[in-house]
Amino acid sequence: MTRLPDQMTKTPGEGDAGVVTETRAKTKRPPLYKVMLLNDDFTPMEFVVLVLERFFGMNHAQAFELMLTVHKKGVAVVGVFSFEIAETKVGQVMDFARRHQHPLQCTMEKE
């Protein structure tokens, strides 16, 4: 096979009449990260609902249901995002909780 510029290859054929094909590198999707809220005995349920509405775009009913899951199971995934967005959301939730003097914990892990 003859190497051509720009990742093009020439398939051998009869004489010089070969077919030129272009090889493209497959792009890989970036990894996703789960953002999770952890239950504690001090943060009011209403505050958790507010966090879910404000930072994760949930309506009141969705936020209430997920808050109950956090309360009953101890942890719940509240969203799946790219690394930068997940990191930003965790930071926003943690800052908001600290400003309101609540020990609410928000973490992220690779999916």
N, C-alpha and C positions, 0 to 999 in steps of 0.2 A: 504494500500500500504506500502511496506517495503522500507525504505530509504537506498540507497546504496551510497557509496562514489562517489565523482566527479559528482555530479548532475545527477546521474543515478537513475531511478525508476524501480521498478519491478511491472509489472501488475499482479494482482491476477489471477490465473488460477486454473486448477485442480491440487491439491496437490502443489508440489514445481515447477512444470513445467511452470513457467511464462515467459513472454517475457521481456527482458531488453531493455529499450529505453534510449537514451541520450537526455537531454534537453539542447538546446543551446540558449543563450541570443541573441536576434536580435541586430545587431549593427546599430546604427542610423547614417545617413549621417550628416556630419557637416554642419551647416548653411552656406549659401552663401551670399556674400555681393556685392552690385552694386557699381561700381566706376563711379562717375559722374563728368563731367566738367561743370563749370558754366560760363556763358557769362559775359564779362565786356566790357567797352567802350574803353579800352586802350591797351589790348594785341593784337598784330597784328595777323591776320588770318594765316599768314605763320608760325608763331611761334606755334599756336595751331596744325596745320598740322604736324609740326616737332615733337611735343610732342606725337601725336597719332602714328606716324610712329615709333618713337624711343622707347617709353615705352609700347605700346600696339600692336606692330608687324603688323600694318596695312600697306598696300601698299598706294601709293600716292592717287589713286582714292578713296579708302575707307576713308582715312583720310580727304580728301577734302570734301566728302559728309557729314561725321559726324561733321566736323567743321561748315559746313553750318547749320546743325541741331542745334548745340549749339548756333550759331549766331541768328537764327530765333526764336527758342523756348526758349532760355535762359538757357537751361540745356539739357544734353544728357547723357545717360548711355554709357560708353565707354568699359565696360567689367564687367563680373561677376566672382568673385573669392572666394576662401576660405578667412577667416579673415586675416591670416598672409600675404597672397599675396596681398590682397586688401590694407591692411595697408601699405605695402612696396611700392606699386605703388603710392598711394596718397603721401607718403613722398618723393618719387623720383621726382614726378611731381612738388610738391610745392618747393622743394629745387632747381630744375632746373629753375623754373620760377623766384624765388628770385634771383638766381645767374645772371639771365639775366635782372633783374629789371623790371619784368612784374607782374602785380597783379592777374594773373590767379589763380583761385581757383579750387581745386579738392577735392571732398568729397566722403564718402562712407556711405552706409546705408544697413541694413539687408534686404535681399530680402523677 
